[in-house]
Amino acid sequence: MSLIAVVSDSHDDLDNIAIFFDILKNYNIKAIIHCGDMAKPKTADFFLDNFSGDIHLIAGNAIINESVVANHCQISNHCKFYPDFGELVVDDWRLAFCHFPELAETLAISRKYQYVFYGHTHKPWLKQKAGTFMANPGTLKGDIKQASFALWDSDSGKIELKILG
């Protein structure tokens, strides 16, 4: 089983991010996709220090210094920074990820991807558009809705929402 953790809108809440990493210890996570709004370099460092797998990081709209966060990510050999959207192929699944729902819709209707992950709204959401699953993992910050993230299983294609307890 290959699990990918999908998060968004962490907004530098290091307490909730630490809880997220504690939960991840119970799973064999291959990679993390962060769909934006990791605002400060110290948060990028926290992710890099606490996870040795691949990290894919989207800028979002709350990033304070995009070039500094991008540099922190690029110094690492296991992090990739994307200004607008990223794409991956995992076990023959085509994935895209971004921050904004409008871009997620555009990516979904392109029919190039089976899954599109996005953030920005802070509300967990799953729907299908043009044969593509669109999934928002919610927010690690937990301000509008309860703090949450998603686990995507590349063996089954299933997405599971996890609530930070």
N, C-alpha and C positions, 0 to 999 in steps of 0.2 A: 504494500500500500504506500502510495506517495501522497503525503498530505502537504498542502500549502496553506499557511495562515494568511488571511486577507484582512487587513486593518485599514482604518482611515481616521482622519480628524483626531489625531492624538493630542494636538495642541499643547505639547510639552508637559502633559500631566504625568510626571515621572512616577507618582504613586500608582496610578492605574496601569501604566506601562510595566512596572515591576510585577504587579498582580498578573498581567497578561503573560509575562515570561515565566512566572511560577506555574501557571496553567499549562503552558507549552511543554513543560518538563514531563507531562503525562502522555505526550504524543511524540511520534517520530516525524518531526516537521522537516521537510526538504528545503523549503524556501518561505520567505515572507514577502508579500506584496503589500506595500503601504500606498494607499490611493490618495495621498496628499494631506497637507496641513500638519506636517511635522515642522514646526516653525523655526527652531533654533538648532545650531550645531551641537549643543550639548545633548540634545535628544538623539540626533544621528549617532553620536558617540555612544550613547547608552544602548542603542540597538546593536551597534557594531561590537560592543564589549560583551553583550549578553547572548549573541546568536552567531554561530560560526557558519551557518548555511548561507545560501544566496539571499540577498536582500535587494528588492526592486522598489525604488522610491520615486514617486511622482511629486512634483513641486506643490501643487495646490495654490490657494490664494492667500494663505496666512503665513507664508514663509517670510521670515524677516530679512535674511540675506541669502538669496538663492545660490549665489556663486560660492559662498563659504560652505553651505550645506553640501553642495555638489562636490566641492573639493574634499570635504571630509569623507564623502562616500567614495570618491575616485581613488583616494589614497589606499583604501582597503582593497584587497583582492577578491572580496565577495559581495560587493555592493555596486549597483548600477543606478545612476540618477537619470531621470527622464523629465524634461521640462513640461511636456504636454500629455503624452500618452506613451505607453510601452506595449510591446507584444512579445509573447513567448509561445513556443511549442513545447508542450509537456506530454509525454506519452501519446503522441499523435493528436492531442487536443490543441486547438488554436485559441489562445487567450489574448485579450487586450485589457488594459487597465488605464484609468484616467481619474481625474478628480471630479469633473463637472458632469452632471446628468445629461446635458445637451450634447456634449461630445460623446458620451456613452451611447446615446440614441443613434448618433451618426455612425459610430463604429458598428453597432448592432445591425443597422439596416444595410451596411456594406456587404453583409453575408460572408465576410472573410473569417469570422471568429465564431466559435461555439459558445464562448463565455466572455462577457465583458463585465469587469469589476469597476466600481466607481464609488465616490464619496460625496462630500460637500453638504448633503442635507442633514447629516447626523442621524438619519432614520434608517434602520435596517429595511431592506426591500428586495424582493425577488420577483421578477416578471420575465415573460418571454416576448421578444420582439423580433419579427422576421426570422424565426427559427433559432434565434440566439438567446441564451439565458443572460439576463442582466441582473447583477447582484450588488447591492450596497451592504457592506458589513456593519453599518452604523458608525458609532464613534467610540474611540477608546476614552475620550474625555468624559463622556457620560453627563453632558449638561442638558440637552434637550430630551433625550431618551436615556434609558439605562445603558451604561457602558457595555459595548459588545464588540465582537469580531466574528469572522467566519472561518471555517475550515473547509477547504475544497479537496476532495479525494480524486486523484487522477485515475484510480482503478475503476471507480464506479461513476464518476462525474457528479457525485452528490455534493451538495453544499449544506453545511450544518452551522446554524447560528449559535454562538456561545455567549452567554451573559457573564460579565465579571461579577462574581459573588461577593 
